[in-house]
Amino acid sequence: MVERELDLEWITLIKEAMSVGVTKDEILEYLHTNREERKVLVK
């Protein structure tokens, strides 16, 4: 149930970002960059 709630939160955030002009590619780049930064912080 918690995972579903998180998925819905992400969907809402992505829809809001796209509604103000953020592109799909920009969102994917942001998520990829943040994932790489998190890996560095964890190491």
mmCIF file as Biopython writes it, N, C-alpha, C and O atoms, coordinates in Angstrom:
data_model
#
loop_
_atom_site.group_PDB
_atom_site.id
_atom_site.type_symbol
_atom_site.label_atom_id
_atom_site.label_alt_id
_atom_site.label_comp_id
_atom_site.label_asym_id
_atom_site.label_entity_id
_atom_site.label_seq_id
_atom_site.pdbx_PDB_ins_code
_atom_site.Cartn_x
_atom_site.Cartn_y
_atom_site.Cartn_z
_atom_site.occupancy
_atom_site.B_iso_or_equiv
_atom_site.auth_seq_id
_atom_site.auth_asym_id
_atom_site.pdbx_PDB_model_num
ATOM 1   N N  . MET A ? 1  ? 0.827  -1.200 0.000   1.0 0.0 1  A 1 
ATOM 2   C CA . MET A ? 1  ? 0.000  0.000  0.000   1.0 0.0 1  A 1 
ATOM 3   C C  . MET A ? 1  ? 0.867  1.259  0.000   1.0 0.0 1  A 1 
ATOM 4   O O  . MET A ? 1  ? 0.568  2.215  -0.715  1.0 0.0 1  A 1 
ATOM 5   N N  . VAL A ? 2  ? 1.927  1.267  0.787   1.0 0.0 2  A 1 
ATOM 6   C CA . VAL A ? 2  ? 2.810  2.429  0.840   1.0 0.0 2  A 1 
ATOM 7   C C  . VAL A ? 2  ? 3.452  2.671  -0.521  1.0 0.0 2  A 1 
ATOM 8   O O  . VAL A ? 2  ? 3.574  3.815  -0.959  1.0 0.0 2  A 1 
ATOM 9   N N  . GLU A ? 3  ? 3.863  1.587  -1.192  1.0 0.0 3  A 1 
ATOM 10  C CA . GLU A ? 3  ? 4.489  1.724  -2.512  1.0 0.0 3  A 1 
ATOM 11  C C  . GLU A ? 3  ? 3.520  2.371  -3.500  1.0 0.0 3  A 1 
ATOM 12  O O  . GLU A ? 3  ? 3.922  3.215  -4.301  1.0 0.0 3  A 1 
ATOM 13  N N  . ARG A ? 4  ? 2.262  1.984  -3.448  1.0 0.0 4  A 1 
ATOM 14  C CA . ARG A ? 4  ? 1.247  2.562  -4.341  1.0 0.0 4  A 1 
ATOM 15  C C  . ARG A ? 4  ? 1.088  4.057  -4.055  1.0 0.0 4  A 1 
ATOM 16  O O  . ARG A ? 4  ? 0.969  4.857  -4.983  1.0 0.0 4  A 1 
ATOM 17  N N  . GLU A ? 5  ? 1.085  4.431  -2.779  1.0 0.0 5  A 1 
ATOM 18  C CA . GLU A ? 5  ? 0.967  5.847  -2.420  1.0 0.0 5  A 1 
ATOM 19  C C  . GLU A ? 5  ? 2.161  6.629  -2.951  1.0 0.0 5  A 1 
ATOM 20  O O  . GLU A ? 5  ? 1.998  7.740  -3.455  1.0 0.0 5  A 1 
ATOM 21  N N  . LEU A ? 6  ? 3.365  6.057  -2.843  1.0 0.0 6  A 1 
ATOM 22  C CA . LEU A ? 6  ? 4.553  6.725  -3.368  1.0 0.0 6  A 1 
ATOM 23  C C  . LEU A ? 6  ? 4.466  6.871  -4.879  1.0 0.0 6  A 1 
ATOM 24  O O  . LEU A ? 6  ? 4.822  7.915  -5.426  1.0 0.0 6  A 1 
ATOM 25  N N  . ASP A ? 7  ? 3.995  5.828  -5.557  1.0 0.0 7  A 1 
ATOM 26  C CA . ASP A ? 7  ? 3.825  5.901  -7.010  1.0 0.0 7  A 1 
ATOM 27  C C  . ASP A ? 7  ? 2.875  7.032  -7.380  1.0 0.0 7  A 1 
ATOM 28  O O  . ASP A ? 7  ? 3.144  7.787  -8.314  1.0 0.0 7  A 1 
ATOM 29  N N  . LEU A ? 8  ? 1.772  7.153  -6.657  1.0 0.0 8  A 1 
ATOM 30  C CA . LEU A ? 8  ? 0.801  8.207  -6.942  1.0 0.0 8  A 1 
ATOM 31  C C  . LEU A ? 8  ? 1.396  9.588  -6.684  1.0 0.0 8  A 1 
ATOM 32  O O  . LEU A ? 8  ? 1.106  10.533 -7.417  1.0 0.0 8  A 1 
ATOM 33  N N  . GLU A ? 9  ? 2.218  9.710  -5.656  1.0 0.0 9  A 1 
ATOM 34  C CA . GLU A ? 9  ? 2.889  10.987 -5.387  1.0 0.0 9  A 1 
ATOM 35  C C  . GLU A ? 9  ? 3.825  11.355 -6.528  1.0 0.0 9  A 1 
ATOM 36  O O  . GLU A ? 9  ? 3.850  12.506 -6.963  1.0 0.0 9  A 1 
ATOM 37  N N  . TRP A ? 10 ? 4.598  10.382 -7.020  1.0 0.0 10 A 1 
ATOM 38  C CA . TRP A ? 10 ? 5.508  10.642 -8.143  1.0 0.0 10 A 1 
ATOM 39  C C  . TRP A ? 10 ? 4.733  11.039 -9.381  1.0 0.0 10 A 1 
ATOM 40  O O  . TRP A ? 10 ? 5.120  11.969 -10.089 1.0 0.0 10 A 1 
ATOM 41  N N  . ILE A ? 11 ? 3.638  10.338 -9.648  1.0 0.0 11 A 1 
ATOM 42  C CA . ILE A ? 11 ? 2.819  10.663 -10.818 1.0 0.0 11 A 1 
ATOM 43  C C  . ILE A ? 11 ? 2.293  12.089 -10.713 1.0 0.0 11 A 1 
ATOM 44  O O  . ILE A ? 11 ? 2.317  12.838 -11.690 1.0 0.0 11 A 1 
ATOM 45  N N  . THR A ? 12 ? 1.822  12.462 -9.538  1.0 0.0 12 A 1 
ATOM 46  C CA . THR A ? 12 ? 1.313  13.816 -9.324  1.0 0.0 12 A 1 
ATOM 47  C C  . THR A ? 12 ? 2.408  14.848 -9.534  1.0 0.0 12 A 1 
ATOM 48  O O  . THR A ? 12 ? 2.189  15.862 -10.196 1.0 0.0 12 A 1 
ATOM 49  N N  . LEU A ? 13 ? 3.587  14.596 -8.973  1.0 0.0 13 A 1 
ATOM 50  C CA . LEU A ? 13 ? 4.699  15.538 -9.137  1.0 0.0 13 A 1 
ATOM 51  C C  . LEU A ? 13 ? 5.104  15.685 -10.599 1.0 0.0 13 A 1 
ATOM 52  O O  . LEU A ? 13 ? 5.367  16.792 -11.069 1.0 0.0 13 A 1 
ATOM 53  N N  . ILE A ? 14 ? 5.152  14.570 -11.312 1.0 0.0 14 A 1 
ATOM 54  C CA . ILE A ? 14 ? 5.531  14.604 -12.730 1.0 0.0 14 A 1 
ATOM 55  C C  . ILE A ? 14 ? 4.483  15.363 -13.539 1.0 0.0 14 A 1 
ATOM 56  O O  . ILE A ? 14 ? 4.833  16.171 -14.400 1.0 0.0 14 A 1 
ATOM 57  N N  . LYS A ? 15 ? 3.206  15.114 -13.273 1.0 0.0 15 A 1 
ATOM 58  C CA . LYS A ? 15 ? 2.141  15.828 -13.985 1.0 0.0 15 A 1 
ATOM 59  C C  . LYS A ? 15 ? 2.225  17.329 -13.719 1.0 0.0 15 A 1 
ATOM 60  O O  . LYS A ? 15 ? 2.070  18.134 -14.637 1.0 0.0 15 A 1 
ATOM 61  N N  . GLU A ? 16 ? 2.471  17.706 -12.463 1.0 0.0 16 A 1 
ATOM 62  C CA . GLU A ? 16 ? 2.586  19.124 -12.120 1.0 0.0 16 A 1 
ATOM 63  C C  . GLU A ? 16 ? 3.779  19.758 -12.826 1.0 0.0 16 A 1 
ATOM 64  O O  . GLU A ? 16 ? 3.681  20.872 -13.340 1.0 0.0 16 A 1 
ATOM 65  N N  . ALA A ? 17 ? 4.897  19.053 -12.850 1.0 0.0 17 A 1 
ATOM 66  C CA . ALA A ? 17 ? 6.090  19.579 -13.522 1.0 0.0 17 A 1 
ATOM 67  C C  . ALA A ? 17 ? 5.816  19.779 -15.008 1.0 0.0 17 A 1 
ATOM 68  O O  . ALA A ? 17 ? 6.191  20.803 -15.581 1.0 0.0 17 A 1 
ATOM 69  N N  . MET A ? 18 ? 5.167  18.811 -15.625 1.0 0.0 18 A 1 
ATOM 70  C CA . MET A ? 18 ? 4.876  18.920 -17.059 1.0 0.0 18 A 1 
ATOM 71  C C  . MET A ? 18 ? 3.857  20.026 -17.336 1.0 0.0 18 A 1 
ATOM 72  O O  . MET A ? 18 ? 3.878  20.635 -18.406 1.0 0.0 18 A 1 
ATOM 73  N N  . SER A ? 19 ? 2.973  20.284 -16.383 1.0 0.0 19 A 1 
ATOM 74  C CA . SER A ? 19 ? 1.962  21.330 -16.585 1.0 0.0 19 A 1 
ATOM 75  C C  . SER A ? 19 ? 2.576  22.727 -16.580 1.0 0.0 19 A 1 
ATOM 76  O O  . SER A ? 19 ? 1.974  23.671 -17.091 1.0 0.0 19 A 1 
ATOM 77  N N  . VAL A ? 20 ? 3.769  22.861 -16.006 1.0 0.0 20 A 1 
ATOM 78  C CA . VAL A ? 20 ? 4.446  24.169 -16.009 1.0 0.0 20 A 1 
ATOM 79  C C  . VAL A ? 20 ? 5.578  24.217 -17.025 1.0 0.0 20 A 1 
ATOM 80  O O  . VAL A ? 20 ? 6.395  25.137 -17.013 1.0 0.0 20 A 1 
ATOM 81  N N  . GLY A ? 21 ? 5.622  23.215 -17.907 1.0 0.0 21 A 1 
ATOM 82  C CA . GLY A ? 21 ? 6.549  23.277 -19.024 1.0 0.0 21 A 1 
ATOM 83  C C  . GLY A ? 21 ? 7.809  22.439 -18.926 1.0 0.0 21 A 1 
ATOM 84  O O  . GLY A ? 21 ? 8.664  22.516 -19.809 1.0 0.0 21 A 1 
ATOM 85  N N  . VAL A ? 22 ? 7.948  21.642 -17.880 1.0 0.0 22 A 1 
ATOM 86  C CA . VAL A ? 22 ? 9.110  20.761 -17.780 1.0 0.0 22 A 1 
ATOM 87  C C  . VAL A ? 22 ? 8.877  19.586 -18.731 1.0 0.0 22 A 1 
ATOM 88  O O  . VAL A ? 22 ? 7.807  18.977 -18.721 1.0 0.0 22 A 1 
ATOM 89  N N  . THR A ? 23 ? 9.869  19.276 -19.540 1.0 0.0 23 A 1 
ATOM 90  C CA . THR A ? 23 ? 9.703  18.199 -20.518 1.0 0.0 23 A 1 
ATOM 91  C C  . THR A ? 23 ? 10.006 16.837 -19.894 1.0 0.0 23 A 1 
ATOM 92  O O  . THR A ? 23 ? 10.634 16.737 -18.841 1.0 0.0 23 A 1 
ATOM 93  N N  . LYS A ? 24 ? 9.545  15.811 -20.569 1.0 0.0 24 A 1 
ATOM 94  C CA . LYS A ? 24 ? 9.810  14.436 -20.136 1.0 0.0 24 A 1 
ATOM 95  C C  . LYS A ? 24 ? 11.313 14.191 -20.066 1.0 0.0 24 A 1 
ATOM 96  O O  . LYS A ? 24 ? 11.801 13.587 -19.110 1.0 0.0 24 A 1 
ATOM 97  N N  . ASP A ? 25 ? 12.043 14.655 -21.069 1.0 0.0 25 A 1 
ATOM 98  C CA . ASP A ? 25 ? 13.497 14.463 -21.083 1.0 0.0 25 A 1 
ATOM 99  C C  . ASP A ? 25 ? 14.170 15.171 -19.914 1.0 0.0 25 A 1 
ATOM 100 O O  . ASP A ? 25 ? 15.118 14.641 -19.333 1.0 0.0 25 A 1 
ATOM 101 N N  . GLU A ? 26 ? 13.692 16.363 -19.563 1.0 0.0 26 A 1 
ATOM 102 C CA . GLU A ? 26 ? 14.260 17.085 -18.419 1.0 0.0 26 A 1 
ATOM 103 C C  . GLU A ? 26 ? 14.000 16.333 -17.121 1.0 0.0 26 A 1 
ATOM 104 O O  . GLU A ? 26 ? 14.872 16.258 -16.256 1.0 0.0 26 A 1 
ATOM 105 N N  . ILE A ? 27 ? 12.811 15.781 -16.987 1.0 0.0 27 A 1 
ATOM 106 C CA . ILE A ? 27 ? 12.476 15.002 -15.785 1.0 0.0 27 A 1 
ATOM 107 C C  . ILE A ? 27 ? 13.361 13.770 -15.693 1.0 0.0 27 A 1 
ATOM 108 O O  . ILE A ? 27 ? 13.906 13.471 -14.631 1.0 0.0 27 A 1 
ATOM 109 N N  . LEU A ? 28 ? 13.505 13.053 -16.805 1.0 0.0 28 A 1 
ATOM 110 C CA . LEU A ? 28 ? 14.341 11.850 -16.804 1.0 0.0 28 A 1 
ATOM 111 C C  . LEU A ? 28 ? 15.796 12.185 -16.501 1.0 0.0 28 A 1 
ATOM 112 O O  . LEU A ? 28 ? 16.460 11.457 -15.763 1.0 0.0 28 A 1 
ATOM 113 N N  . GLU A ? 29 ? 16.294 13.277 -17.065 1.0 0.0 29 A 1 
ATOM 114 C CA . GLU A ? 29 ? 17.670 13.690 -16.794 1.0 0.0 29 A 1 
ATOM 115 C C  . GLU A ? 29 ? 17.851 14.024 -15.318 1.0 0.0 29 A 1 
ATOM 116 O O  . GLU A ? 29 ? 18.848 13.640 -14.706 1.0 0.0 29 A 1 
ATOM 117 N N  . TYR A ? 30 ? 16.887 14.739 -14.751 1.0 0.0 30 A 1 
ATOM 118 C CA . TYR A ? 30 ? 16.940 15.097 -13.333 1.0 0.0 30 A 1 
ATOM 119 C C  . TYR A ? 30 ? 16.951 13.843 -12.457 1.0 0.0 30 A 1 
ATOM 120 O O  . TYR A ? 30 ? 17.755 13.733 -11.531 1.0 0.0 30 A 1 
ATOM 121 N N  . LEU A ? 31 ? 16.063 12.911 -12.752 1.0 0.0 31 A 1 
ATOM 122 C CA . LEU A ? 31 ? 16.003 11.681 -11.954 1.0 0.0 31 A 1 
ATOM 123 C C  . LEU A ? 31 ? 17.284 10.873 -12.081 1.0 0.0 31 A 1 
ATOM 124 O O  . LEU A ? 31 ? 17.784 10.338 -11.092 1.0 0.0 31 A 1 
ATOM 125 N N  . HIS A ? 32 ? 17.818 10.781 -13.291 1.0 0.0 32 A 1 
ATOM 126 C CA . HIS A ? 32 ? 19.059 10.035 -13.512 1.0 0.0 32 A 1 
ATOM 127 C C  . HIS A ? 32 ? 20.218 10.699 -12.769 1.0 0.0 32 A 1 
ATOM 128 O O  . HIS A ? 32 ? 21.012 10.018 -12.120 1.0 0.0 32 A 1 
ATOM 129 N N  . THR A ? 33 ? 20.314 12.020 -12.862 1.0 0.0 33 A 1 
ATOM 130 C CA . THR A ? 33 ? 21.385 12.754 -12.185 1.0 0.0 33 A 1 
ATOM 131 C C  . THR A ? 33 ? 21.297 12.555 -10.679 1.0 0.0 33 A 1 
ATOM 132 O O  . THR A ? 33 ? 22.306 12.301 -10.022 1.0 0.0 33 A 1 
ATOM 133 N N  . ASN A ? 34 ? 20.098 12.671 -10.137 1.0 0.0 34 A 1 
ATOM 134 C CA . ASN A ? 34 ? 19.935 12.496 -8.698  1.0 0.0 34 A 1 
ATOM 135 C C  . ASN A ? 34 ? 20.275 11.079 -8.265  1.0 0.0 34 A 1 
ATOM 136 O O  . ASN A ? 34 ? 20.834 10.876 -7.187  1.0 0.0 34 A 1 
ATOM 137 N N  . ARG A ? 35 ? 19.942 10.098 -9.096  1.0 0.0 35 A 1 
ATOM 138 C CA . ARG A ? 35 ? 20.269 8.708  -8.757  1.0 0.0 35 A 1 
ATOM 139 C C  . ARG A ? 35 ? 21.779 8.524  -8.688  1.0 0.0 35 A 1 
ATOM 140 O O  . ARG A ? 35 ? 22.288 7.868  -7.780  1.0 0.0 35 A 1 
ATOM 141 N N  . GLU A ? 36 ? 22.493 9.102  -9.646  1.0 0.0 36 A 1 
ATOM 142 C CA . GLU A ? 36 ? 23.953 9.006  -9.651  1.0 0.0 36 A 1 
ATOM 143 C C  . GLU A ? 36 ? 24.543 9.712  -8.429  1.0 0.0 36 A 1 
ATOM 144 O O  . GLU A ? 36 ? 25.488 9.208  -7.824  1.0 0.0 36 A 1 
ATOM 145 N N  . GLU A ? 37 ? 23.997 10.871 -8.063  1.0 0.0 37 A 1 
ATOM 146 C CA . GLU A ? 37 ? 24.487 11.599 -6.888  1.0 0.0 37 A 1 
ATOM 147 C C  . GLU A ? 37 ? 24.240 10.802 -5.617  1.0 0.0 37 A 1 
ATOM 148 O O  . GLU A ? 37 ? 25.084 10.785 -4.722  1.0 0.0 37 A 1 
ATOM 149 N N  . ARG A ? 38 ? 23.087 10.139 -5.530  1.0 0.0 38 A 1 
ATOM 150 C CA . ARG A ? 38 ? 22.798 9.320  -4.347  1.0 0.0 38 A 1 
ATOM 151 C C  . ARG A ? 38 ? 23.780 8.165  -4.239  1.0 0.0 38 A 1 
ATOM 152 O O  . ARG A ? 38 ? 24.199 7.814  -3.136  1.0 0.0 38 A 1 
ATOM 153 N N  . LYS A ? 39 ? 24.156 7.567  -5.369  1.0 0.0 39 A 1 
ATOM 154 C CA . LYS A ? 39 ? 25.133 6.473  -5.354  1.0 0.0 39 A 1 
ATOM 155 C C  . LYS A ? 39 ? 26.458 6.959  -4.792  1.0 0.0 39 A 1 
ATOM 156 O O  . LYS A ? 39 ? 27.097 6.256  -4.010  1.0 0.0 39 A 1 
ATOM 157 N N  . VAL A ? 40 ? 26.875 8.156  -5.185  1.0 0.0 40 A 1 
ATOM 158 C CA . VAL A ? 40 ? 28.140 8.715  -4.704  1.0 0.0 40 A 1 
ATOM 159 C C  . VAL A ? 40 ? 28.053 8.963  -3.208  1.0 0.0 40 A 1 
ATOM 160 O O  . VAL A ? 40 ? 29.007 8.685  -2.481  1.0 0.0 40 A 1 
ATOM 161 N N  . LEU A ? 41 ? 26.927 9.481  -2.736  1.0 0.0 41 A 1 
ATOM 162 C CA . LEU A ? 41 ? 26.770 9.766  -1.315  1.0 0.0 41 A 1 
ATOM 163 C C  . LEU A ? 41 ? 26.765 8.496  -0.477  1.0 0.0 41 A 1 
ATOM 164 O O  . LEU A ? 41 ? 27.237 8.505  0.660   1.0 0.0 41 A 1 
ATOM 165 N N  . VAL A ? 42 ? 26.239 7.407  -1.022  1.0 0.0 42 A 1 
ATOM 166 C CA . VAL A ? 42 ? 26.148 6.145  -0.284  1.0 0.0 42 A 1 
ATOM 167 C C  . VAL A ? 42 ? 27.500 5.462  -0.192  1.0 0.0 42 A 1 
ATOM 168 O O  . VAL A ? 42 ? 27.787 4.795  0.802   1.0 0.0 42 A 1 
ATOM 169 N N  . LYS A ? 43 ? 28.339 5.618  -1.215  1.0 0.0 43 A 1 
ATOM 170 C CA . LYS A ? 43 ? 29.633 4.927  -1.241  1.0 0.0 43 A 1 
ATOM 171 C C  . LYS A ? 43 ? 30.546 5.350  -0.152  1.0 0.0 43 A 1 
ATOM 172 O O  . LYS A ? 43 ? 31.666 4.850  -0.057  1.0 0.0 43 A 1 
#
